[in-house]
Every structure is written in C-alpha cells, then in structure tokens.
Amino acid sequence: MYICICNAVSQADVHSHVAAGACSTKQLKQACGWKPGCGTCTSRLSEEICRAQTSPAA
C-alpha cells in the first residue's frame, strides 16, 4: 500500500527506514529523498511510523 503517491513511498518503505533508524517524519522524508508534493500523506506517514515502531519486527 502506498503511503505517499506523489513520492511513490510504500508501507514497506516506511517499515524498512524505521528499522534502519528513522524515528520521525522528517528523518523518514530525508531517507526517502522526499520531494514536496500535495502534503496529504503527512498524517498517514506519522501513523505508519508509529505502527512500524511498535510492530514485533521493528
């Protein structure tokens, strides 16, 4: 599932970057090479970071 369509960032991408140490939306955006887009994904991104941090695989 895509978290950000503008930057083609998937749920798996978020989980990978969190596992590699990203712990905020800013850090994750930097890790993904995020370019400014519509901005509607920021809340979804934050929610997915929380899920990734609390998942057993994290």
Phi and psi restraints in degrees (range 20) as a CNS / XPLOR table:
assign (resid 1 and name C) (resid 2 and name N)
       (resid 2 and name CA) (resid 2 and name C) 1.0 -82.4 20.0 2
assign (resid 2 and name N) (resid 2 and name CA)
       (resid 2 and name C) (resid 3 and name N) 1.0 134.4 20.0 2
assign (resid 2 and name C) (resid 3 and name N)
       (resid 3 and name CA) (resid 3 and name C) 1.0 -90.5 20.0 2
assign (resid 3 and name N) (resid 3 and name CA)
       (resid 3 and name C) (resid 4 and name N) 1.0 -38.6 20.0 2
assign (resid 3 and name C) (resid 4 and name N)
       (resid 4 and name CA) (resid 4 and name C) 1.0 -130.7 20.0 2
assign (resid 4 and name N) (resid 4 and name CA)
       (resid 4 and name C) (resid 5 and name N) 1.0 113.5 20.0 2
assign (resid 4 and name C) (resid 5 and name N)
       (resid 5 and name CA) (resid 5 and name C) 1.0 -75.0 20.0 2
assign (resid 5 and name N) (resid 5 and name CA)
       (resid 5 and name C) (resid 6 and name N) 1.0 -38.8 20.0 2
assign (resid 5 and name C) (resid 6 and name N)
       (resid 6 and name CA) (resid 6 and name C) 1.0 -57.8 20.0 2
assign (resid 6 and name N) (resid 6 and name CA)
       (resid 6 and name C) (resid 7 and name N) 1.0 -35.5 20.0 2
assign (resid 6 and name C) (resid 7 and name N)
       (resid 7 and name CA) (resid 7 and name C) 1.0 -111.4 20.0 2
assign (resid 7 and name N) (resid 7 and name CA)
       (resid 7 and name C) (resid 8 and name N) 1.0 7.0 20.0 2
assign (resid 7 and name C) (resid 8 and name N)
       (resid 8 and name CA) (resid 8 and name C) 1.0 52.0 20.0 2
assign (resid 8 and name N) (resid 8 and name CA)
       (resid 8 and name C) (resid 9 and name N) 1.0 47.0 20.0 2
assign (resid 8 and name C) (resid 9 and name N)
       (resid 9 and name CA) (resid 9 and name C) 1.0 -101.0 20.0 2
assign (resid 9 and name N) (resid 9 and name CA)
       (resid 9 and name C) (resid 10 and name N) 1.0 123.0 20.0 2
assign (resid 9 and name C) (resid 10 and name N)
       (resid 10 and name CA) (resid 10 and name C) 1.0 -97.4 20.0 2
assign (resid 10 and name N) (resid 10 and name CA)
       (resid 10 and name C) (resid 11 and name N) 1.0 169.9 20.0 2
assign (resid 10 and name C) (resid 11 and name N)
       (resid 11 and name CA) (resid 11 and name C) 1.0 -59.4 20.0 2
assign (resid 11 and name N) (resid 11 and name CA)
       (resid 11 and name C) (resid 12 and name N) 1.0 -40.6 20.0 2
assign (resid 11 and name C) (resid 12 and name N)
       (resid 12 and name CA) (resid 12 and name C) 1.0 -63.6 20.0 2
assign (resid 12 and name N) (resid 12 and name CA)
       (resid 12 and name C) (resid 13 and name N) 1.0 -38.0 20.0 2
assign (resid 12 and name C) (resid 13 and name N)
       (resid 13 and name CA) (resid 13 and name C) 1.0 -60.7 20.0 2
assign (resid 13 and name N) (resid 13 and name CA)
       (resid 13 and name C) (resid 14 and name N) 1.0 -45.1 20.0 2
assign (resid 13 and name C) (resid 14 and name N)
       (resid 14 and name CA) (resid 14 and name C) 1.0 -60.2 20.0 2
assign (resid 14 and name N) (resid 14 and name CA)
       (resid 14 and name C) (resid 15 and name N) 1.0 -47.6 20.0 2
assign (resid 14 and name C) (resid 15 and name N)
       (resid 15 and name CA) (resid 15 and name C) 1.0 -63.1 20.0 2
assign (resid 15 and name N) (resid 15 and name CA)
       (resid 15 and name C) (resid 16 and name N) 1.0 -37.9 20.0 2
assign (resid 15 and name C) (resid 16 and name N)
       (resid 16 and name CA) (resid 16 and name C) 1.0 -64.1 20.0 2
assign (resid 16 and name N) (resid 16 and name CA)
       (resid 16 and name C) (resid 17 and name N) 1.0 -45.2 20.0 2
assign (resid 16 and name C) (resid 17 and name N)
       (resid 17 and name CA) (resid 17 and name C) 1.0 -70.3 20.0 2
assign (resid 17 and name N) (resid 17 and name CA)
       (resid 17 and name C) (resid 18 and name N) 1.0 -34.7 20.0 2
assign (resid 17 and name C) (resid 18 and name N)
       (resid 18 and name CA) (resid 18 and name C) 1.0 -65.9 20.0 2
assign (resid 18 and name N) (resid 18 and name CA)
       (resid 18 and name C) (resid 19 and name N) 1.0 -42.7 20.0 2
assign (resid 18 and name C) (resid 19 and name N)
       (resid 19 and name CA) (resid 19 and name C) 1.0 -62.0 20.0 2
assign (resid 19 and name N) (resid 19 and name CA)
       (resid 19 and name C) (resid 20 and name N) 1.0 -28.8 20.0 2
assign (resid 19 and name C) (resid 20 and name N)
       (resid 20 and name CA) (resid 20 and name C) 1.0 -85.7 20.0 2
assign (resid 20 and name N) (resid 20 and name CA)
       (resid 20 and name C) (resid 21 and name N) 1.0 -2.4 20.0 2
assign (resid 20 and name C) (resid 21 and name N)
       (resid 21 and name CA) (resid 21 and name C) 1.0 122.5 20.0 2
assign (resid 21 and name N) (resid 21 and name CA)
       (resid 21 and name C) (resid 22 and name N) 1.0 -8.7 20.0 2
assign (resid 21 and name C) (resid 22 and name N)
       (resid 22 and name CA) (resid 22 and name C) 1.0 -68.8 20.0 2
assign (resid 22 and name N) (resid 22 and name CA)
       (resid 22 and name C) (resid 23 and name N) 1.0 130.6 20.0 2
assign (resid 22 and name C) (resid 23 and name N)
       (resid 23 and name CA) (resid 23 and name C) 1.0 -130.9 20.0 2
assign (resid 23 and name N) (resid 23 and name CA)
       (resid 23 and name C) (resid 24 and name N) 1.0 12.4 20.0 2
assign (resid 23 and name C) (resid 24 and name N)
       (resid 24 and name CA) (resid 24 and name C) 1.0 -146.1 20.0 2
assign (resid 24 and name N) (resid 24 and name CA)
       (resid 24 and name C) (resid 25 and name N) 1.0 164.1 20.0 2
assign (resid 24 and name C) (resid 25 and name N)
       (resid 25 and name CA) (resid 25 and name C) 1.0 -62.3 20.0 2
assign (resid 25 and name N) (resid 25 and name CA)
       (resid 25 and name C) (resid 26 and name N) 1.0 -38.7 20.0 2
assign (resid 25 and name C) (resid 26 and name N)
       (resid 26 and name CA) (resid 26 and name C) 1.0 -62.1 20.0 2
assign (resid 26 and name N) (resid 26 and name CA)
       (resid 26 and name C) (resid 27 and name N) 1.0 -46.9 20.0 2
assign (resid 26 and name C) (resid 27 and name N)
       (resid 27 and name CA) (resid 27 and name C) 1.0 -63.9 20.0 2
assign (resid 27 and name N) (resid 27 and name CA)
       (resid 27 and name C) (resid 28 and name N) 1.0 -40.4 20.0 2
assign (resid 27 and name C) (resid 28 and name N)
       (resid 28 and name CA) (resid 28 and name C) 1.0 -67.8 20.0 2
assign (resid 28 and name N) (resid 28 and name CA)
       (resid 28 and name C) (resid 29 and name N) 1.0 -40.9 20.0 2
assign (resid 28 and name C) (resid 29 and name N)
       (resid 29 and name CA) (resid 29 and name C) 1.0 -61.6 20.0 2
assign (resid 29 and name N) (resid 29 and name CA)
       (resid 29 and name C) (resid 30 and name N) 1.0 -40.2 20.0 2
assign (resid 29 and name C) (resid 30 and name N)
       (resid 30 and name CA) (resid 30 and name C) 1.0 -65.1 20.0 2
assign (resid 30 and name N) (resid 30 and name CA)
       (resid 30 and name C) (resid 31 and name N) 1.0 -43.4 20.0 2
assign (resid 30 and name C) (resid 31 and name N)
       (resid 31 and name CA) (resid 31 and name C) 1.0 -64.0 20.0 2
assign (resid 31 and name N) (resid 31 and name CA)
       (resid 31 and name C) (resid 32 and name N) 1.0 -32.5 20.0 2
assign (resid 31 and name C) (resid 32 and name N)
       (resid 32 and name CA) (resid 32 and name C) 1.0 -87.8 20.0 2
assign (resid 32 and name N) (resid 32 and name CA)
       (resid 32 and name C) (resid 33 and name N) 1.0 -7.0 20.0 2
assign (resid 32 and name C) (resid 33 and name N)
       (resid 33 and name CA) (resid 33 and name C) 1.0 69.6 20.0 2
assign (resid 33 and name N) (resid 33 and name CA)
       (resid 33 and name C) (resid 34 and name N) 1.0 34.3 20.0 2
assign (resid 33 and name C) (resid 34 and name N)
       (resid 34 and name CA) (resid 34 and name C) 1.0 -55.3 20.0 2
assign (resid 34 and name N) (resid 34 and name CA)
       (resid 34 and name C) (resid 35 and name N) 1.0 133.2 20.0 2
assign (resid 34 and name C) (resid 35 and name N)
       (resid 35 and name CA) (resid 35 and name C) 1.0 -109.4 20.0 2
assign (resid 35 and name N) (resid 35 and name CA)
       (resid 35 and name C) (resid 36 and name N) 1.0 144.6 20.0 2
assign (resid 35 and name C) (resid 36 and name N)
       (resid 36 and name CA) (resid 36 and name C) 1.0 -56.2 20.0 2
assign (resid 36 and name N) (resid 36 and name CA)
       (resid 36 and name C) (resid 37 and name N) 1.0 134.8 20.0 2
assign (resid 36 and name C) (resid 37 and name N)
       (resid 37 and name CA) (resid 37 and name C) 1.0 -135.1 20.0 2
assign (resid 37 and name N) (resid 37 and name CA)
       (resid 37 and name C) (resid 38 and name N) 1.0 -140.4 20.0 2
assign (resid 37 and name C) (resid 38 and name N)
       (resid 38 and name CA) (resid 38 and name C) 1.0 -75.4 20.0 2
assign (resid 38 and name N) (resid 38 and name CA)
       (resid 38 and name C) (resid 39 and name N) 1.0 -25.1 20.0 2
assign (resid 38 and name C) (resid 39 and name N)
       (resid 39 and name CA) (resid 39 and name C) 1.0 86.4 20.0 2
assign (resid 39 and name N) (resid 39 and name CA)
       (resid 39 and name C) (resid 40 and name N) 1.0 -3.3 20.0 2
assign (resid 39 and name C) (resid 40 and name N)
       (resid 40 and name CA) (resid 40 and name C) 1.0 -72.8 20.0 2
assign (resid 40 and name N) (resid 40 and name CA)
       (resid 40 and name C) (resid 41 and name N) 1.0 -12.0 20.0 2
assign (resid 40 and name C) (resid 41 and name N)
       (resid 41 and name CA) (resid 41 and name C) 1.0 -85.7 20.0 2
assign (resid 41 and name N) (resid 41 and name CA)
       (resid 41 and name C) (resid 42 and name N) 1.0 -11.1 20.0 2
assign (resid 41 and name C) (resid 42 and name N)
       (resid 42 and name CA) (resid 42 and name C) 1.0 -57.7 20.0 2
assign (resid 42 and name N) (resid 42 and name CA)
       (resid 42 and name C) (resid 43 and name N) 1.0 -42.8 20.0 2
assign (resid 42 and name C) (resid 43 and name N)
       (resid 43 and name CA) (resid 43 and name C) 1.0 -69.0 20.0 2
assign (resid 43 and name N) (resid 43 and name CA)
       (resid 43 and name C) (resid 44 and name N) 1.0 -38.9 20.0 2
assign (resid 43 and name C) (resid 44 and name N)
       (resid 44 and name CA) (resid 44 and name C) 1.0 -64.1 20.0 2
assign (resid 44 and name N) (resid 44 and name CA)
       (resid 44 and name C) (resid 45 and name N) 1.0 -39.2 20.0 2
assign (resid 44 and name C) (resid 45 and name N)
       (resid 45 and name CA) (resid 45 and name C) 1.0 -61.7 20.0 2
assign (resid 45 and name N) (resid 45 and name CA)
       (resid 45 and name C) (resid 46 and name N) 1.0 -46.5 20.0 2
assign (resid 45 and name C) (resid 46 and name N)
       (resid 46 and name CA) (resid 46 and name C) 1.0 -60.3 20.0 2
assign (resid 46 and name N) (resid 46 and name CA)
       (resid 46 and name C) (resid 47 and name N) 1.0 -44.5 20.0 2
assign (resid 46 and name C) (resid 47 and name N)
       (resid 47 and name CA) (resid 47 and name C) 1.0 -62.0 20.0 2
assign (resid 47 and name N) (resid 47 and name CA)
       (resid 47 and name C) (resid 48 and name N) 1.0 -41.5 20.0 2
assign (resid 47 and name C) (resid 48 and name N)
       (resid 48 and name CA) (resid 48 and name C) 1.0 -70.1 20.0 2
assign (resid 48 and name N) (resid 48 and name CA)
       (resid 48 and name C) (resid 49 and name N) 1.0 -33.6 20.0 2
assign (resid 48 and name C) (resid 49 and name N)
       (resid 49 and name CA) (resid 49 and name C) 1.0 -61.9 20.0 2
assign (resid 49 and name N) (resid 49 and name CA)
       (resid 49 and name C) (resid 50 and name N) 1.0 -44.0 20.0 2
assign (resid 49 and name C) (resid 50 and name N)
       (resid 50 and name CA) (resid 50 and name C) 1.0 -60.0 20.0 2
assign (resid 50 and name N) (resid 50 and name CA)
       (resid 50 and name C) (resid 51 and name N) 1.0 -43.8 20.0 2
assign (resid 50 and name C) (resid 51 and name N)
       (resid 51 and name CA) (resid 51 and name C) 1.0 -61.5 20.0 2
assign (resid 51 and name N) (resid 51 and name CA)
       (resid 51 and name C) (resid 52 and name N) 1.0 -43.7 20.0 2
assign (resid 51 and name C) (resid 52 and name N)
       (resid 52 and name CA) (resid 52 and name C) 1.0 -65.1 20.0 2
assign (resid 52 and name N) (resid 52 and name CA)
       (resid 52 and name C) (resid 53 and name N) 1.0 -37.3 20.0 2
assign (resid 52 and name C) (resid 53 and name N)
       (resid 53 and name CA) (resid 53 and name C) 1.0 -70.7 20.0 2
assign (resid 53 and name N) (resid 53 and name CA)
       (resid 53 and name C) (resid 54 and name N) 1.0 -27.7 20.0 2
assign (resid 53 and name C) (resid 54 and name N)
       (resid 54 and name CA) (resid 54 and name C) 1.0 -100.3 20.0 2
assign (resid 54 and name N) (resid 54 and name CA)
       (resid 54 and name C) (resid 55 and name N) 1.0 -2.9 20.0 2
assign (resid 54 and name C) (resid 55 and name N)
       (resid 55 and name CA) (resid 55 and name C) 1.0 -74.5 20.0 2
assign (resid 55 and name N) (resid 55 and name CA)
       (resid 55 and name C) (resid 56 and name N) 1.0 149.0 20.0 2
assign (resid 55 and name C) (resid 56 and name N)
       (resid 56 and name CA) (resid 56 and name C) 1.0 -58.9 20.0 2
assign (resid 56 and name N) (resid 56 and name CA)
       (resid 56 and name C) (resid 57 and name N) 1.0 -28.3 20.0 2
assign (resid 56 and name C) (resid 57 and name N)
       (resid 57 and name CA) (resid 57 and name C) 1.0 -78.0 20.0 2
assign (resid 57 and name N) (resid 57 and name CA)
       (resid 57 and name C) (resid 58 and name N) 1.0 -10.3 20.0 2
